Amino acid sequence: MANFDLAAMALKAVCPTNDILYDDKGLPSVMVKIPKFKISQVIPGGADSVHPAFIVNGQEVDAIYISKYQNIVNNNRAYSLPCEDPKTSVNLDQAISYCTQKGDGWHLMTRAEWAAIALWCKANGCLPKGNNNYGKDASEGGYKAIPAPGVNDSGRTARVLTGTGPVSWSHDGTLEGIWDLNGNIWEWNGGSRTVKGELQVLVNNNAADLDHSQAASSAQWKAIDATTGAYITPNGSGTTANSIKLDWVSGKITYSATITTQADASRDCAFASVTCASSVSAAAQAVLKALAFLPASATASEYEDDHMWMNNGADERAFFSGGSWYDGAHAGLFALLGTFPRSSSTWSLGFRSAYVDLPTE
């Protein structure tokens, strides 16, 4: 029996709902299957329609598969494996390439997919803890993970090995969950960005398909109409008429059809405080909530002290999520950082691959 077959048997014995998926080189990644669900199942009063993470190329998919662990890279391909020091110092385009080189259906985890997981966790009362305080969670003192060898932050623990923390660091609080979504390293999100403060995304979960380019000049990028919530073609300068933009009002990130305070600078607030101006309709707000760009409820404690950072003056800024080992209580599933360009590459920034069976005509 092949070693990979034995590994699959061992995984099923401990984590029966997890899967080992193989790329086009026949090499394994440990993945967590997330079955399709509706927005109304994760957002009270939400639409009775399928969450956008499960819509690719205009068709519904039955499930998405998310890397159980933050990824490593081997021969320019991404892999989800336990007890590894995750790959860092990787820019957005590299992260996309490491994922898509694995074959059809493999892709960088998208904003839609991250939002689906975050909303599911909140709806099920299971916001995971993680390495956001130098090897442990800021809210805990006695639980730690295995430090990555040779990596430290001024003598303190920095990154930890994937999946070595307590089960409270898993998205569902079990051994079968997705690990390290809170802290350890920030993770690039595909299919989302701002252009001079204008929010732009790829439609639904089209960023899961390599045929939909995420290049800076790609025509796949869409703005969101502040009145209807529809995807609209941006004008390229961040000033599309009536598109949703990120403004800064009274010390809070505020979505609006116009920007009153624009600056090429980092500004942040608690995610629970992120709000909308009157120019953003309920229909448009529903789109933002489904993508976890906007709180889906008014109960601040449900988002703990996760923070959102934005820059509404730069030409292009991409998003990454989750936080790092030094972000403390500001890290978490709803922590969102949108102040860095796609070329950013630091020792606290990595990524996670995902997989979907691409729909066929």
C-alpha positions in Angstrom: 0.0 0.0 0.0 1.4 3.4 -0.9 2.5 5.7 1.9 -0.2 8.3 0.8 -2.9 5.6 1.2 -1.7 4.9 4.7 -1.7 8.6 5.5 -5.3 8.9 4.2 -6.3 6.0 6.4 -4.6 7.5 9.5 -6.3 10.9 8.8 -9.8 9.3 8.5 -9.2 7.5 11.8 -8.6 10.8 13.6 -10.5 13.3 11.5 -13.1 11.4 9.5 -14.6 14.4 7.8 -11.3 15.7 6.5 -10.0 14.8 3.1 -6.6 14.4 1.5 -6.7 16.0 -2.0 -3.9 15.4 -4.5 -2.6 18.0 -7.0 -1.5 17.3 -10.6 1.8 16.0 -9.3 0.1 13.5 -7.1 1.1 15.2 -3.9 -1.3 15.5 -0.9 -2.9 18.4 1.0 -5.1 18.0 4.1 -8.4 19.8 3.3 -11.6 20.6 5.2 -14.8 20.2 3.1 -17.4 23.0 3.6 -20.8 22.1 2.2 -22.9 24.7 0.5 -25.1 26.8 2.7 -27.4 29.8 2.3 -26.8 33.3 3.5 -29.8 33.0 5.8 -28.1 30.2 7.7 -25.3 32.4 8.8 -26.8 35.9 8.9 -30.0 36.4 10.8 -32.6 37.9 8.4 -30.2 37.3 5.5 -31.3 36.3 2.0 -32.6 32.8 1.4 -30.0 32.4 -1.4 -26.7 30.5 -1.6 -23.7 32.3 -0.1 -21.5 33.7 -2.9 -18.6 31.4 -1.9 -20.6 28.6 -3.5 -21.2 30.3 -6.8 -18.5 30.0 -9.5 -19.0 31.1 -13.1 -22.6 31.7 -12.4 -23.3 28.1 -11.2 -23.7 26.7 -7.7 -21.1 24.2 -6.4 -21.9 21.7 -3.7 -18.9 22.4 -1.6 -15.6 24.2 -1.2 -12.4 22.7 0.2 -10.2 24.8 2.5 -6.7 24.1 3.5 -6.7 22.8 7.1 -3.4 24.4 7.6 -1.6 27.6 6.5 0.4 26.5 3.5 4.0 25.6 2.9 5.6 25.7 -0.6 7.4 22.8 -2.3 8.6 23.1 -5.9 6.5 26.2 -6.4 3.3 24.5 -5.3 1.3 25.1 -2.1 0.6 22.3 0.4 -1.6 22.0 3.5 0.3 19.9 6.0 0.5 19.7 9.8 3.5 20.6 12.0 5.1 22.9 9.4 6.5 26.5 9.5 4.1 28.2 7.1 5.5 29.9 4.0 5.9 33.7 4.5 7.5 36.6 2.6 5.2 35.9 -0.3 3.4 38.6 -2.4 -0.1 38.3 -3.7 0.8 37.2 -7.2 3.2 34.6 -5.9 0.5 33.2 -3.5 -1.9 33.0 -6.4 0.7 31.2 -8.6 1.7 28.7 -5.9 -2.0 27.7 -5.6 -3.1 27.6 -9.3 0.0 25.7 -10.4 -1.4 22.7 -8.5 -4.0 22.1 -11.2 -7.6 22.9 -12.1 -9.8 24.1 -9.2 -6.9 25.0 -7.0 -6.7 28.6 -6.0 -5.8 31.1 -3.3 -8.5 31.2 -0.7 -10.8 34.0 -1.7 -12.5 36.8 0.3 -15.8 35.1 -0.4 -14.5 31.8 1.1 -12.9 33.5 4.1 -16.2 35.4 4.8 -18.2 32.1 4.5 -16.0 30.5 7.2 -16.1 33.6 9.4 -19.9 34.0 9.2 -20.4 30.2 9.9 -18.2 30.4 13.0 -20.1 33.5 14.3 -23.4 31.9 13.7 -22.4 28.7 15.5 -20.8 30.5 18.4 -17.3 29.3 17.7 -14.9 32.1 17.0 -11.5 30.4 17.2 -8.5 31.5 19.3 -5.0 31.4 18.0 -1.4 32.6 18.1 -1.9 36.3 18.4 0.2 36.9 21.5 3.7 35.5 20.9 2.8 31.8 20.8 -0.5 31.9 22.6 -3.9 33.7 22.5 -4.2 37.1 24.2 -7.2 35.8 26.1 -5.4 32.7 27.4 -2.2 32.1 29.4 -1.8 28.3 29.7 -2.2 27.1 26.1 0.6 27.3 23.6 1.7 25.8 20.3 5.0 24.6 19.1 7.3 27.5 18.1 8.7 27.4 14.5 12.4 26.5 14.9 14.8 29.4 14.3 12.0 32.0 14.2 11.6 34.5 17.0 10.5 38.1 17.6 13.1 39.8 19.8 13.5 36.6 21.8 9.8 35.8 22.0 7.8 33.2 20.0 6.8 34.4 16.6 5.3 31.8 14.1 4.2 28.4 15.4 4.0 25.1 13.6 0.7 24.6 11.8 -2.0 22.9 13.7 0.0 22.4 16.9 -2.2 24.7 19.1 -5.1 23.5 21.3 -8.5 22.6 19.6 -9.7 26.1 20.5 -7.5 27.2 17.6 -9.7 25.2 15.1 -12.6 26.9 13.4 -15.2 24.6 14.9 -13.4 23.7 18.1 -12.7 20.1 17.0 -9.7 18.2 15.6 -11.5 18.2 12.3 -11.6 22.0 11.8 -9.5 24.5 9.9 -6.5 25.6 12.0 -4.9 29.0 12.7 -7.4 31.4 11.1 -6.8 33.7 14.1 -3.2 34.9 14.2 0.1 33.2 13.5 0.4 35.0 10.1 -1.8 37.2 8.1 -3.2 35.5 5.0 -3.8 36.9 1.5 -7.4 36.9 0.3 -8.0 36.5 -3.4 -10.6 38.5 -5.3 -10.7 41.7 -3.3 -9.0 45.0 -3.3 -9.5 48.8 -3.1 -8.5 51.4 -5.8 -8.2 54.8 -4.2 -10.7 53.7 -1.6 -13.2 52.1 -4.1 -14.1 48.6 -3.0 -13.6 46.1 -5.9 -14.1 42.3 -6.0 -14.5 39.5 -8.5 -18.1 38.4 -8.9 -19.2 35.9 -6.4 -16.4 33.3 -6.1 -15.1 33.6 -9.6 -11.6 34.2 -8.1 -11.6 30.5 -7.6 -11.2 30.0 -11.3 -7.8 30.8 -12.9 -9.6 31.9 -16.1 -10.7 35.0 -14.1 -7.6 37.0 -13.8 -6.8 38.9 -10.6 -4.0 41.0 -12.2 -4.1 44.7 -11.4 -5.3 45.6 -14.9 -7.8 42.7 -15.2 -11.3 43.5 -16.5 -12.7 41.0 -14.0 -12.7 43.5 -11.2 -16.1 44.9 -10.4 -17.2 47.7 -8.1 -20.5 47.5 -6.1 -23.4 49.8 -6.8 -24.4 51.6 -3.6 -28.1 51.6 -4.4 -28.7 48.2 -5.9 -25.8 46.1 -4.7 -25.2 45.0 -8.2 -21.7 44.5 -9.6 -20.7 47.3 -11.9 -17.7 48.0 -14.2 -15.3 50.4 -12.5 -13.9 53.4 -14.3 -10.3 52.7 -13.3 -9.7 55.7 -11.2 -11.7 54.8 -8.1 -14.4 57.3 -8.8 -17.0 55.2 -10.4 -20.4 56.9 -10.1 -22.4 55.6 -7.1 -19.9 52.8 -6.3 -19.3 51.8 -2.7 -16.1 53.4 -1.3 -14.3 53.4 2.0 -14.5 56.8 3.8 -13.2 57.9 7.2 -15.9 59.6 9.3 -15.7 60.4 13.0 -12.9 57.9 13.6 -14.7 55.0 11.9 -14.4 53.3 8.5 -17.6 54.2 6.7 -18.9 52.8 3.4 -20.3 55.5 1.2 -21.0 56.4 -2.4 -18.6 59.4 -2.0 -15.4 60.0 -0.1 -15.1 63.0 2.2 -11.8 62.3 3.9 -9.2 60.6 1.6 -5.6 59.9 2.5 -2.8 57.6 1.4 -2.4 56.4 5.0 -3.4 53.5 7.3 -6.4 54.1 9.4 -8.3 51.5 11.5 -11.1 50.9 13.9 -12.8 48.0 15.6 -14.6 45.8 13.0 -17.7 46.1 15.0 -17.6 49.9 14.5 -17.4 49.7 10.7 -20.6 51.3 9.4 -22.4 52.7 6.3 -23.5 56.2 5.2 -27.1 56.7 4.2 -26.0 56.5 0.5 -25.5 52.7 0.9 -28.8 50.9 0.6 -29.9 47.8 2.6 -29.4 45.8 -0.6 -25.8 47.0 -1.0 -25.2 46.5 2.7 -26.3 42.8 2.3 -23.5 42.3 -0.2 -20.9 43.8 2.2 -22.2 41.6 5.0 -22.0 38.4 3.0 -18.4 39.2 2.2 -17.6 40.1 5.8 -16.7 43.6 4.9 -19.4 44.9 7.2 -20.7 43.6 10.6 -23.7 41.4 10.0 -25.2 42.3 13.5 -25.2 45.2 15.8 -23.8 43.2 18.8 -20.2 44.4 19.1 -19.1 41.6 21.4 -19.8 39.0 18.6 -16.7 40.4 16.8 -14.6 40.6 20.0 -11.9 43.3 19.3 -11.1 42.3 15.8 -9.9 45.4 13.8 -10.1 46.6 10.2 -7.4 48.7 8.6 -7.8 50.6 5.3 -6.1 53.0 3.0 -8.5 55.0 0.7 -5.9 57.1 -1.1 -3.5 54.6 -2.7 -3.9 53.4 -6.3 -4.4 49.7 -5.3 -4.4 48.0 -2.0 -5.1 44.3 -1.5 -6.6 42.5 1.5 -5.3 40.0 4.0 -7.1 38.5 7.0 -6.7 36.9 10.4 -3.9 38.7 12.1 -0.4 37.7 13.2 1.4 36.6 16.3 1.8 40.2 17.5 -1.7 41.6 16.9 -3.2 40.6 20.2 -6.9 41.0 20.6 -7.1 42.9 17.3 -6.5 39.6 15.4 -9.3 37.2 14.6 -11.6 35.9 11.9 -13.0 39.4 11.2 -9.6 41.1 11.3 -9.0 42.7 7.9 -6.0 44.6 6.7 -6.3 46.6 3.4 -3.3 49.0 3.6 -0.6 47.1 1.6 0.0 46.7 -2.1 0.0 43.3 -3.9 3.8 43.5 -3.9 4.0 43.3 -0.1 6.2 40.4 1.2 6.9 40.1 5.0 7.7 37.5 7.5 4.3 37.7 9.1 2.3 37.3 5.8 1.4 34.0 4.1 -1.6 32.3 2.5 -3.9 29.3 2.3 -5.0 27.4 -0.8 -8.5 26.2 -1.5 -10.1 23.8 -4.0 -13.4 23.6 -5.8 -14.7 21.3 -8.5 -15.1 23.8 -11.2 -18.6 23.7 -12.8 -18.8 22.6 -16.4 -21.2 23.7 -19.0 
